[in-house]
Amino acid sequence: MSNRPVIQVLYTCDGCNLKDAKVAVPARTTEDVVTWTQKIMAQAIADDHFRRSPHCYSKTMATVKIPITGANKIGGPALQ
């Protein structure tokens, strides 16, 4: 991960019964929301999911929860 702030995203996988697994994701800075969601957040979730459940082959997560409290954009860090 880079030196930029991170946010805590929660995801659920029905394939291996993970519920609201917490993963640190680099906060969205200059990326548009689609790029951040599809590349940065998705990769962080995929890496974390593999570490937790290496034998689960689910290609999609049942839910992903991105915190927005205190942020000025989706995926952005909470403002101080």
PyMOL commands that set and color helices and strands:
alter all, ss='L'
color gray80, all
select helices_A, chain A and resi 33-52
alter helices_A, ss='H'
color red, helices_A
select strands_A, chain A and resi 6-13+18-26+63-65
alter strands_A, ss='S'
color yellow, strands_A
deselect
rebuild
show_as cartoon
